[in-house]
Amino acid sequence: MLSHLECSRSGTRHDADVVQGTSPDGAPLLARYDTERVRASVTPAEIASRPPDLWRYHEVLPVRDPAHVVTMGEGMTPLLPLPRAGARLGLPRLLMKDEGLVPTGAFKARGAAVGVSRAAELGVRGIAMPTNGNAGAAWACYAARAGIGALIAMPVDAPEITRRECVVSGAELYLVDGLIGDAGRLVAGAVGRREGYQDTSTLREPYRIEGKKTMGYEIAEQLGWRSPDVILYPTGGGVGIIGIHKALTEMRELGWLTGPMPRLVAVQAAGCAPIVEAFDAGARESTPPADPHTVAFGITVPKALGDFLVLDAVYDTGGTAIAVTDDELLAAGHALARDEGTWICPEGAACVAAAGTLRESGWLDGSESVVVLNTGSGLIYPDTVDVDVPVLAADGAIP
Ligand SMILES: *Cc1c(COP(=O)(O)O)cnc(C)c1O
């Protein structure tokens, strides 16, 4: 029940039924819905009986005709209690939203499912985007399923598995000797010369965020239409945290959620922490770090187009922004695997590490319900674990 698009900076209205990029002043456009109609058409109780994927929230998603939905069953991922890890960290009410289980192994599939569906509905013939790996892999796969083209550019250092996903699903892939911003400039140059292609870079089209916001709807629904006290999110381009904030706001407008907003925490890696630096300085925009690097490749974003929206989400909810080192996040991920048997991605592990740090500093007192977002599977990052084990001769013996 999409109504229109709204400029996130100036509030101006824009037509939602033609292909749109950013607003004329270069700010992200946000989808707005007819709240009255949504409220009159569906209740949370009705949603409970729908299939377990993100399309259960279709009244607040932008695709108009169900025939245009491109899906691989993404969404409704588990909200797992982490009792052992929680006890170790002093956070007995620790939960993890586990996005490692979605198609392509990272939550990027949510944005791709909704973004590709809506692009195809509007007549786009091919999507083009820079990526740190996971988004490109997801959009390539969903573009294949939609029967449209995919032009992807990623840094040579991006996780190798994501190249293979692009290639196997038939995308046109380029590796760039540089960072995601360099890939973005190359893609922007190519899109202008390609009939029917849309630049679907982070927040340069309005619908990826709509897919990602469903993480917020699911967390509320899975808690019985209640908010947790705190949500920690590994922040790169910021689409997920902006989306969760948008979802929480929409659910309150719809009357589906009451009570205080959860405090939103933007977690970054110390090697690339522009949002944290801006937050510490009380600023509303970020400055790119000189030499960004971290093993948590999905959050290596030196300058996010939506940095001011991330900071708004954090400030509005009384949240915070915090950086953890690569050593800390890798150790937290490995400890979690030993405690709970789940191998999460370094980005998700950054949130677990940050939860521990916030407990130690007293920002968390241990009474809160805390949700960490694990944005992907550890399987995408096999090289983050060293295997140093004995090799036995076939006729040898195990001690
Ligand atoms: C892209 C990515 C992130 C960062 O997501 P944003 O919503 O753009 O901030 C975090 N984790 C993983 C695994 C990613 O691929």
Boltz pocket constraint, residues with backbone or C-beta under 6 A from the ligand:
constraints:
  - pocket:
      binder: B
      contacts: [[A, 106], [A, 107], [A, 108], [A, 134], [A, 135], [A, 202], [A, 234], [A, 235], [A, 236], [A, 237], [A, 238], [A, 239], [A, 240], [A, 241], [A, 298], [A, 299], [A, 345], [A, 347], [A, 348], [A, 375], [A, 376]]
      max_distance: 6.0
